[in-house]
Amino acid sequence: MTNYLVFDIETIPEDFDSLSTSQQEYLLRRANTEEEIAQRKNEMALSPLTARVVCIGMMPVEIKDKNAENVDDRYDTKSLAYMLDDSIVGDEEFIKSTLNDGNIAFSMNEKSILEAFWKQLAKNPSAHLISFNGRNFDAPFLMLRSAKLGVRPSRNLMSGTKFNYQLHTDLIDELTFYMPTISGATRRYNFDFFTRAFGITSPKSEGVDGSLVNEFFKAGRISEIAEYCLRDVKATWELYLYWEKYLKF
């Protein structure tokens, strides 16, 4: 039984030319320079209406012995990734592979990626979700993108309120005490900053970050995207354990 499910997603913008003229005009409204136009197109990767899921990384966690001193004896963890492969058309088709880091990956089309994610949650309805900024980005993105592609979510990831939601720990909320600010004691730092501050290996330490995902996908380097995504997941779990040990009450 999965007790925790750590997750993270990577997204890429849709082809700008695939949008209607009115949509293109809306997105580029008041963008006058080439730099502003390029920035607006890059920002498409942040919206489920203008971006695609290129990877979902997950780490199902089972509790072996909650009282064990060693983390490896306390939890059983494994990681897997769902990767986008546009050459796979059938919704039931996938290609299983092993990444360079030893984790398992499944290549499939985007609709199948989303269906696989929701099936994972349906099999473990009581699994406690763990994310970093998941309530602000990953969760609403997955729900809206699924709806756009005709996939019904198996769980409402946005249930509850901003200050009280069940079965989900969003570490950005916990580490800012639900009072994120642009400066001061509850400054909303990015994930890389938080991990390094608490002595956790940053997912960016191997020279890959979210800004390179679209470039990597166009170059066919999808496995590297998945490995980066799973480094995010691993670091999120380690940050959760640190928060749980020192700050959870």
LONULO-887679 format. One record per residue (C-alpha): residue number from 0; residue in one letter; z, x, y. Coordinates in steps of 0.001 Angstrom, whole numbers, m for minus. Layout:
BEGIN
<r nr="NUM" rest="A" up="Z" east="X" north="Y"/>
...
END
This chain:
BEGIN
<r nr="0" rest="M" up="0" east="0" north="0"/>
<r nr="1" rest="T" up="m930" east="1332" north="3422"/>
<r nr="2" rest="N" up="2108" east="1398" north="5718"/>
<r nr="3" rest="Y" up="389" east="2958" north="8727"/>
<r nr="4" rest="L" up="m3238" east="3207" north="9766"/>
<r nr="5" rest="V" up="m4121" east="5803" north="12382"/>
<r nr="6" rest="F" up="m7546" east="5240" north="13920"/>
<r nr="7" rest="D" up="m9967" east="6475" north="16560"/>
<r nr="8" rest="I" up="m13576" east="5723" north="17467"/>
<r nr="9" rest="E" up="m16491" east="7609" north="18992"/>
<r nr="10" rest="T" up="m19230" east="5792" north="20895"/>
<r nr="11" rest="I" up="m22661" east="6516" north="22337"/>
<r nr="12" rest="P" up="m24659" east="4594" north="24963"/>
<r nr="13" rest="E" up="m27447" east="2312" north="23836"/>
<r nr="14" rest="D" up="m31014" east="3164" north="24836"/>
<r nr="15" rest="F" up="m31208" east="2231" north="28525"/>
<r nr="16" rest="D" up="m34775" east="1000" north="28106"/>
<r nr="17" rest="S" up="m33610" east="m1506" north="25468"/>
<r nr="18" rest="L" up="m31740" east="m3451" north="28157"/>
<r nr="19" rest="S" up="m33345" east="m6246" north="30137"/>
<r nr="20" rest="T" up="m34546" east="m5585" north="33673"/>
<r nr="21" rest="S" up="m31677" east="m7604" north="35132"/>
<r nr="22" rest="Q" up="m29141" east="m5659" north="33059"/>
<r nr="23" rest="Q" up="m30634" east="m2349" north="34163"/>
<r nr="24" rest="E" up="m30532" east="m3435" north="37795"/>
<r nr="25" rest="Y" up="m26925" east="m4542" north="37436"/>
<r nr="26" rest="L" up="m25812" east="m1234" north="35923"/>
<r nr="27" rest="L" up="m27590" east="852" north="38570"/>
<r nr="28" rest="R" up="m26579" east="m1272" north="41548"/>
<r nr="29" rest="R" up="m25661" east="947" north="44525"/>
<r nr="30" rest="A" up="m26528" east="4102" north="42561"/>
<r nr="31" rest="N" up="m28851" east="5945" north="44930"/>
<r nr="32" rest="T" up="m29064" east="9535" north="43727"/>
<r nr="33" rest="E" up="m30196" east="10991" north="40407"/>
<r nr="34" rest="E" up="m26642" east="12173" north="39801"/>
<r nr="35" rest="E" up="m25242" east="8673" north="40374"/>
<r nr="36" rest="I" up="m27866" east="7131" north="38098"/>
<r nr="37" rest="A" up="m27119" east="9654" north="35350"/>
<r nr="38" rest="Q" up="m23393" east="8972" north="35702"/>
<r nr="39" rest="R" up="m23908" east="5201" north="35375"/>
<r nr="40" rest="K" up="m25979" east="5710" north="32226"/>
<r nr="41" rest="N" up="m23289" east="7968" north="30737"/>
<r nr="42" rest="E" up="m20647" east="5345" north="31540"/>
<r nr="43" rest="M" up="m22527" east="2914" north="29300"/>
<r nr="44" rest="A" up="m20777" east="4596" north="26358"/>
<r nr="45" rest="L" up="m17500" east="3013" north="27480"/>
<r nr="46" rest="S" up="m18530" east="m626" north="27170"/>
<r nr="47" rest="P" up="m19061" east="m2512" north="23883"/>
<r nr="48" rest="L" up="m21913" east="m4406" north="25531"/>
<r nr="49" rest="T" up="m23854" east="m1241" north="26306"/>
<r nr="50" rest="A" up="m22668" east="1223" north="23658"/>
<r nr="51" rest="R" up="m22686" east="1681" north="19907"/>
<r nr="52" rest="V" up="m19982" east="2817" north="17505"/>
<r nr="53" rest="V" up="m21120" east="6138" north="16110"/>
<r nr="54" rest="C" up="m17969" east="6900" north="14131"/>
<r nr="55" rest="I" up="m14645" east="5371" north="13130"/>
<r nr="56" rest="G" up="m12056" east="7806" north="11854"/>
<r nr="57" rest="M" up="m9042" east="6547" north="9918"/>
<r nr="58" rest="M" up="m5953" east="7893" north="8221"/>
<r nr="59" rest="P" up="m4187" east="5428" north="5903"/>
<r nr="60" rest="V" up="m561" east="6530" north="5484"/>
<r nr="61" rest="E" up="1806" east="5519" north="2699"/>
<r nr="62" rest="I" up="5540" east="6150" north="2789"/>
<r nr="63" rest="K" up="6680" east="8120" north="m268"/>
<r nr="64" rest="D" up="10256" east="8908" north="699"/>
<r nr="65" rest="K" up="11353" east="7941" north="4217"/>
<r nr="66" rest="N" up="14424" east="10161" north="3969"/>
<r nr="67" rest="A" up="12670" east="13330" north="2828"/>
<r nr="68" rest="E" up="13096" east="16249" north="5221"/>
<r nr="69" rest="N" up="9581" east="17611" north="4728"/>
<r nr="70" rest="V" up="6835" east="15482" north="6257"/>
<r nr="71" rest="D" up="4509" east="16099" north="3295"/>
<r nr="72" rest="D" up="7193" east="14739" north="965"/>
<r nr="73" rest="R" up="7817" east="11789" north="3254"/>
<r nr="74" rest="Y" up="4244" east="10533" north="3621"/>
<r nr="75" rest="D" up="1031" east="10427" north="1633"/>
<r nr="76" rest="T" up="m1951" east="10746" north="3961"/>
<r nr="77" rest="K" up="m5700" east="10851" north="3542"/>
<r nr="78" rest="S" up="m8513" east="10664" north="6051"/>
<r nr="79" rest="L" up="m11963" east="9118" north="5956"/>
<r nr="80" rest="A" up="m14755" east="8427" north="8383"/>
<r nr="81" rest="Y" up="m17513" east="5846" north="8751"/>
<r nr="82" rest="M" up="m20568" east="7444" north="10361"/>
<r nr="83" rest="L" up="m23652" east="5905" north="11950"/>
<r nr="84" rest="D" up="m26964" east="6497" north="10192"/>
<r nr="85" rest="D" up="m29889" east="4570" north="11674"/>
<r nr="86" rest="S" up="m32057" east="5327" north="8650"/>
<r nr="87" rest="I" up="m29858" east="3016" north="6559"/>
<r nr="88" rest="V" up="m31018" east="m551" north="7092"/>
<r nr="89" rest="G" up="m29321" east="m2634" north="4388"/>
<r nr="90" rest="D" up="m25872" east="m3972" north="5240"/>
<r nr="91" rest="E" up="m24534" east="m3115" north="1783"/>
<r nr="92" rest="E" up="m26039" east="373" north="1684"/>
<r nr="93" rest="F" up="m24121" east="3590" north="2349"/>
<r nr="94" rest="I" up="m24169" east="7273" north="1534"/>
<r nr="95" rest="K" up="m20924" east="8948" north="518"/>
<r nr="96" rest="S" up="m20455" east="12600" north="1377"/>
<r nr="97" rest="T" up="m17795" east="15275" north="1801"/>
<r nr="98" rest="L" up="m17375" east="16840" north="5232"/>
<r nr="99" rest="N" up="m16797" east="20542" north="5779"/>
<r nr="100" rest="D" up="m13109" east="19827" north="6339"/>
<r nr="101" rest="G" up="m12872" east="18240" north="2875"/>
<r nr="102" rest="N" up="m12555" east="14660" north="4087"/>
<r nr="103" rest="I" up="m14738" east="11842" north="2761"/>
<r nr="104" rest="A" up="m17343" east="10155" north="4957"/>
<r nr="105" rest="F" up="m19528" east="7103" north="4502"/>
<r nr="106" rest="S" up="m22846" east="6903" north="6352"/>
<r nr="107" rest="M" up="m24126" east="3397" north="7133"/>
<r nr="108" rest="N" up="m25590" east="1246" north="9872"/>
<r nr="109" rest="E" up="m23404" east="129" north="12755"/>
<r nr="110" rest="K" up="m22813" east="m3415" north="11534"/>
<r nr="111" rest="S" up="m21659" east="m2077" north="8168"/>
<r nr="112" rest="I" up="m19326" east="389" north="9894"/>
<r nr="113" rest="L" up="m17587" east="m2474" north="11648"/>
<r nr="114" rest="E" up="m17472" east="m4620" north="8521"/>
<r nr="115" rest="A" up="m15941" east="m1728" north="6567"/>
<r nr="116" rest="F" up="m13268" east="m1261" north="9233"/>
<r nr="117" rest="W" up="m12274" east="m4936" north="9214"/>
<r nr="118" rest="K" up="m12211" east="m4978" north="5405"/>
<r nr="119" rest="Q" up="m9793" east="m2055" north="5507"/>
<r nr="120" rest="L" up="m7485" east="m4048" north="7788"/>
<r nr="121" rest="A" up="m7877" east="m7224" north="5709"/>
<r nr="122" rest="K" up="m6718" east="m5339" north="2618"/>
<r nr="123" rest="N" up="m3642" east="m4127" north="4497"/>
<r nr="124" rest="P" up="m2625" east="m6962" north="6864"/>
<r nr="125" rest="S" up="858" east="m5517" north="7423"/>
<r nr="126" rest="A" up="m303" east="m1973" north="8150"/>
<r nr="127" rest="H" up="1126" east="m651" north="11407"/>
<r nr="128" rest="L" up="m1677" east="694" north="13593"/>
<r nr="129" rest="I" up="m1292" east="3965" north="15487"/>
<r nr="130" rest="S" up="m3626" east="5031" north="18286"/>
<r nr="131" rest="F" up="m3855" east="6842" north="21577"/>
<r nr="132" rest="N" up="m5177" east="4484" north="24261"/>
<r nr="133" rest="G" up="m6196" east="2096" north="21492"/>
<r nr="134" rest="R" up="m5025" east="m1010" north="23317"/>
<r nr="135" rest="N" up="m7096" east="m114" north="26368"/>
<r nr="136" rest="F" up="m10250" east="1119" north="24645"/>
<r nr="137" rest="D" up="m10627" east="1290" north="20857"/>
<r nr="138" rest="A" up="m9194" east="m2138" north="20011"/>
<r nr="139" rest="P" up="m11055" east="m4279" north="22580"/>
<r nr="140" rest="F" up="m14211" east="m2238" north="22035"/>
<r nr="141" rest="L" up="m14174" east="m2862" north="18273"/>
<r nr="142" rest="M" up="m13526" east="m6575" north="18713"/>
<r nr="143" rest="L" up="m16220" east="m7175" north="21323"/>
<r nr="144" rest="R" up="m18777" east="m4923" north="19660"/>
<r nr="145" rest="S" up="m18192" east="m6716" north="16360"/>
<r nr="146" rest="A" up="m18752" east="m10077" north="18023"/>
<r nr="147" rest="K" up="m21971" east="m8791" north="19594"/>
<r nr="148" rest="L" up="m23267" east="m7793" north="16161"/>
<r nr="149" rest="G" up="m22175" east="m11028" north="14489"/>
<r nr="150" rest="V" up="m19147" east="m9614" north="12683"/>
<r nr="151" rest="R" up="m15864" east="m11547" north="12836"/>
<r nr="152" rest="P" up="m12758" east="m9334" north="13104"/>
<r nr="153" rest="S" up="m10194" east="m9827" north="10339"/>
<r nr="154" rest="R" up="m7317" east="m9200" north="12747"/>
<r nr="155" rest="N" up="m6707" east="m9803" north="16442"/>
<r nr="156" rest="L" up="m6089" east="m6285" north="17708"/>
<r nr="157" rest="M" up="m5264" east="m7612" north="21179"/>
<r nr="158" rest="S" up="m2560" east="m10108" north="20220"/>
<r nr="159" rest="G" up="712" east="m10012" north="22136"/>
<r nr="160" rest="T" up="1138" east="m8825" north="25716"/>
<r nr="161" rest="K" up="770" east="m5513" north="27493"/>
<r nr="162" rest="F" up="4481" east="m4832" north="27048"/>
<r nr="163" rest="N" up="5084" east="m6427" north="23663"/>
<r nr="164" rest="Y" up="2582" east="m6262" north="20825"/>
<r nr="165" rest="Q" up="3382" east="m6128" north="17133"/>
<r nr="166" rest="L" up="2161" east="m3793" north="14366"/>
<r nr="167" rest="H" up="564" east="m1314" north="16763"/>
<r nr="168" rest="T" up="1921" east="1774" north="18498"/>
<r nr="169" rest="D" up="m291" east="2966" north="21315"/>
<r nr="170" rest="L" up="1069" east="6387" north="22204"/>
<r nr="171" rest="I" up="m261" east="6329" north="25763"/>
<r nr="172" rest="D" up="2004" east="3337" north="26410"/>
<r nr="173" rest="E" up="5003" east="4962" north="24749"/>
<r nr="174" rest="L" up="4602" east="8344" north="26429"/>
<r nr="175" rest="T" up="4283" east="6746" north="29881"/>
<r nr="176" rest="F" up="7049" east="4212" north="29138"/>
<r nr="177" rest="Y" up="4565" east="1424" north="29867"/>
<r nr="178" rest="M" up="4462" east="2589" north="33499"/>
<r nr="179" rest="P" up="1410" east="4874" north="33765"/>
<r nr="180" rest="T" up="944" east="6509" north="37144"/>
<r nr="181" rest="I" up="m1489" east="9020" north="38625"/>
<r nr="182" rest="S" up="1352" east="11462" north="39315"/>
<r nr="183" rest="G" up="5053" east="11902" north="38663"/>
<r nr="184" rest="A" up="7215" east="11583" north="35543"/>
<r nr="185" rest="T" up="5036" east="8934" north="33889"/>
<r nr="186" rest="R" up="1670" east="10466" north="34734"/>
<r nr="187" rest="R" up="m1095" east="9272" north="32441"/>
<r nr="188" rest="Y" up="m2373" east="12577" north="31049"/>
<r nr="189" rest="N" up="m5299" east="12692" north="28660"/>
<r nr="190" rest="F" up="m4912" east="13213" north="24928"/>
<r nr="191" rest="D" up="m5705" east="16925" north="25055"/>
<r nr="192" rest="F" up="m2968" east="17492" north="27656"/>
<r nr="193" rest="F" up="m324" east="15564" north="25698"/>
<r nr="194" rest="T" up="m1058" east="17327" north="22411"/>
<r nr="195" rest="R" up="m932" east="20780" north="23941"/>
<r nr="196" rest="A" up="2272" east="19909" north="25866"/>
<r nr="197" rest="F" up="4036" east="18991" north="22614"/>
<r nr="198" rest="G" up="2721" east="21968" north="20641"/>
<r nr="199" rest="I" up="125" east="20064" north="18627"/>
<r nr="200" rest="T" up="m3332" east="21513" north="17953"/>
<r nr="201" rest="S" up="m5755" east="19791" north="20302"/>
<r nr="202" rest="P" up="m8884" east="18181" north="18779"/>
<r nr="203" rest="K" up="m10819" east="20024" north="21493"/>
<r nr="204" rest="S" up="m9648" east="23412" north="20262"/>
<r nr="205" rest="E" up="m12868" east="23874" north="18263"/>
<r nr="206" rest="G" up="m15110" east="23386" north="21279"/>
<r nr="207" rest="V" up="m16078" east="19733" north="20760"/>
<r nr="208" rest="D" up="m15064" east="16804" north="22950"/>
<r nr="209" rest="G" up="m16117" east="13248" north="23636"/>
<r nr="210" rest="S" up="m18635" east="14262" north="26303"/>
<r nr="211" rest="L" up="m20763" east="15976" north="23630"/>
<r nr="212" rest="V" up="m20900" east="13074" north="21158"/>
<r nr="213" rest="N" up="m24190" east="11599" north="22405"/>
<r nr="214" rest="E" up="m25809" east="15056" north="22515"/>
<r nr="215" rest="F" up="m24637" east="15808" north="18982"/>
<r nr="216" rest="F" up="m25872" east="12475" north="17682"/>
<r nr="217" rest="K" up="m29350" east="13004" north="19139"/>
<r nr="218" rest="A" up="m29398" east="16426" north="17476"/>
<r nr="219" rest="G" up="m28475" east="14922" north="14108"/>
<r nr="220" rest="R" up="m25039" east="16575" north="14095"/>
<r nr="221" rest="I" up="m23224" east="13419" north="13024"/>
<r nr="222" rest="S" up="m20981" east="15220" north="10521"/>
<r nr="223" rest="E" up="m19587" east="17332" north="13342"/>
<r nr="224" rest="I" up="m18838" east="14159" north="15292"/>
<r nr="225" rest="A" up="m16962" east="12763" north="12293"/>
<r nr="226" rest="E" up="m14976" east="15976" north="11879"/>
<r nr="227" rest="Y" up="m14056" east="15908" north="15568"/>
<r nr="228" rest="C" up="m13059" east="12243" north="15293"/>
<r nr="229" rest="L" up="m10826" east="13003" north="12311"/>
<r nr="230" rest="R" up="m9214" east="15885" north="14199"/>
<r nr="231" rest="D" up="m8369" east="13268" north="16831"/>
<r nr="232" rest="V" up="m6856" east="11076" north="14137"/>
<r nr="233" rest="K" up="m4815" east="13934" north="12660"/>
<r nr="234" rest="A" up="m3493" east="14950" north="16073"/>
<r nr="235" rest="T" up="m2656" east="11313" north="16857"/>
<r nr="236" rest="W" up="m555" east="11120" north="13690"/>
<r nr="237" rest="E" up="1220" east="14386" north="14521"/>
<r nr="238" rest="L" up="1895" east="13157" north="18065"/>
<r nr="239" rest="Y" up="3276" east="9916" north="16633"/>
<r nr="240" rest="L" up="5668" east="11846" north="14367"/>
<r nr="241" rest="Y" up="6831" east="13916" north="17334"/>
<r nr="242" rest="W" up="7382" east="10791" north="19441"/>
<r nr="243" rest="E" up="9164" east="9066" north="16538"/>
<r nr="244" rest="K" up="11528" east="12013" north="16069"/>
<r nr="245" rest="Y" up="12487" east="12513" north="19692"/>
<r nr="246" rest="L" up="11714" east="9385" north="21696"/>
<r nr="247" rest="K" up="11680" east="6311" north="19464"/>
<r nr="248" rest="F" up="14781" east="4135" north="19810"/>
END
